[in-house]
């Protein structure tokens, strides 16, 4: 009798595992199927076509798929991130970061207008970082609407300033002024300034800001890197030295 119960229990477990395996297999999507769903989603949302670059599938330490794509009418440098996750009901939930590409030129132009009122010779660089955006940020969203949709949307802004554009070598008050003008437009992020020697300004670019100070000591004035933060509550921090 006991043997029958044990056998019955074992058979029940085997059947349940088998059924569970079948259910899981029905929910499984290949990388090609995931890419197809992402392309359909983007086409419906943006009325554009895109080209997949890579896919990193979910696993330990990453609870979602990461797909990199770029617009078919653009270049690989315009790549952006899409996240996808398979839900229990078998649907594939998708979010994307294409809005960062859509808004980039306009955002940079707004920043340039702000800085132009303060510095004569400068170069502005905007970086939204990787990752996805709030799904309500899309084509047609205006810059002044971003904050009310997603107050965590932020930019890292780096400004190279020609030495002759400042009466001193500090740029502290100028940074504060830029921050206040950004707050008026509800723009969140970090602003950094680098003072560039007059004769090096033309050749200076964003890549140089990532180098060690000793590597760019003949380009950036010593101790000239300063930054200020605008938080998601639109509070402005203190100017700090880099």
N, C-alpha and C positions, 0 to 999 in steps of 0.2 A: 504493500500500500504506500509506504513511504517512498519506495523507488518510483512509483507512478507519479506521485506528487512532484518529485524532483525532476523527472523527465518532462512533466507538463510545464513546470516553471522554466526549464531550459528552453523548451520549444517556444514558449510565450515570448521570452527575451529575444530569441532569434528572429521571430516574426516581427516584433516591435523594431528591432534594429534594422531589419530589412526594409520595413515600411518607411522608417525615418530616413534611411539611405536613399530610397526612391524619391521622397519628398525633397531632400536636399538637392538631389541631382536635377530635379525639375527647376529649382531656384537658381542653379548655377548658370552664370553667363560667361562665355569666352571673352577674351580681350577684344576680338573682332566685333562681337555683339555689343559690348559696352561702347566701343568707339562709334558704332552705328547709331546707338541711342543718343550719344552725346552730339553727334553731327546733326541728327534730326532735331534735337532740342535747340541747338544754336541756330539752325536754319529757321525754325519757327519763331524764335525770340528776336533775332536780329535781321532776318531776311538776307543773310549772307552765307557764303560757303567757306568752309575751313578745312585745313589740312592737319591731320594728327602728326605729331612729332614723336611722342613716346607715351607709354603708360606704365605707371608703377602701381601694381595691384595691392589691395589691402592685405594686411597680414599682421604679425606681431609688431606692436608699437605703432601701427598705422591702421586706423579703423575705417579707412575709405580709400578708394582708388584716386590716383592723381594722374590726370591726362594733360599733356601739354600740346597746344595747337597754335596755329597762326592763320590769319585770314588769307584766303586763296589769292586775293588781289593785293596782298601785302608781301612782306618778306619774313624770313625766319626770325629776324630780330624783333618782330612784333608778336612774339609768342606770349601766351598767357596760360593761366592754370584753370583747369576744371576739376572739381571733386565729384565723385560718384559713389553712392553706397546702395547696396542691395537690401531692401526692406523685407520684413518677414512675410509680407503679402506677395512677394515676388516682384514688386515694382522697383524701378531704379531711380533713386533720388539724385538730382543733379544741381549743382551750383557752379557759377563761373566767375572769372575775374576780368572778362572782356571790357567791362565798363572802364577800367583803368586805362585801356588803350584808346577807347572812344573819347574820353574827356581830357586826355593828356595835353594836346595842343592848346586847347582853350584854357586849361588850368595854367599852363606855362605862360600863356599870353597875359592872363590876369596878374600873375606874379610879376612878370616883367613890367607891367604898367605901374604896379605898386613900387617896385624897386627904382624905376626910372625917375620917380619923383624925389628920390633920396640920393642916388649915386649917378654920376655922369657916365662913367665907363665900368661896365660890369658884364658878367655872364651868369645866367640863371640855369640851374639844373634841378629837375623835379624827379623824384623817385617814389612810387607808390608801393614798392616792394612786391613780393610774390603773394600768392594766396587768392582767395575768392572774395567777392563782394556781396553785400546785401542784395537779394534777388530783385528788390524794387529799384535798384540803380540800373538804368538801362538807357537805350537810345532815347534822346529827347529830354533826359533829366538835365536841368540847368545847374550850374555851379552853385548858385544861391539856394538851391533846393537840397543839395547833398546832405547838409547837416541835419535837417529835419527828418530825413529818411534814415540816415545812419551817422550818429555823432561820433562813431569810432573810425570813420574813414579819414585817413591821415596821409600826409605827404612828408617826406624828408627832402628839404630844400637846401641846396648848397649854392652859395653866391660867391663868385670870384670877383673881387673889387680891385680895380687898378689903383696903385698907390697914390697917384695924383688926384683921385676922387675924394680924398679925405684931407681935412686940415690937420688932423692928428692921426695917430696910428692905433686907435682903439676901437672905433665903430660901435661902441656900447649904446649910445643914444640912438644911433641909426637903426640898430637891431630892434630896440624897443619900439621905435616908430613903425618899422615893418610889421612887427607882431601886432600892434594895435590896429593897423590897417587890415591885416588878415582877419582879426577878430570881427571887425565891422562886416566882413563878408562871410563870417562863420566858417573860416578855414582852419583846420586843425593840423598840427604837425610840429616838426623841429626845423629851425632855420639856423644854418651855419654860414659864417662869413670867413673868407680867407683873403688877406691882403696880398696882392701880387706886385712885385717890383715892376716899374714902368716898362723896362726893356724886355721883360719876360711875359707880359700880359697877353700878347697876341698868340703865343704858342701854348699858353696854359689851358688845361681842360679838366674835366671831372675826374679822370683817371688818376691825376696827380694827387688828389685829395685822399686817396687810399694808400699812399706810400708813406713810409716812415719819414719823420721830420728831417732826419739827416740826409735823406735822398732828395729832398726838395728844398733844402736850405737856401739854394740860390734862386728859387722861384717865389716861395712864400716868405714874407717877412717874419722874422722870429717872434713867436708868441702871438701871432696875429689871429689865429683861429679862435673864434668865439661862437657860442650858440645860445639859443633861447628856445623854450618849449611853449607851445600852446596846447593845453590839455583838452580833453573831450568835454569838459564843462565850460570851455572857452576862457579858463583862467590862464594868465600869463606868468611864467616863471621868471627867475632872475637870469640876467646875462651871466654866463659862465665861460671860463677859459677852457680851451681844448687841450 
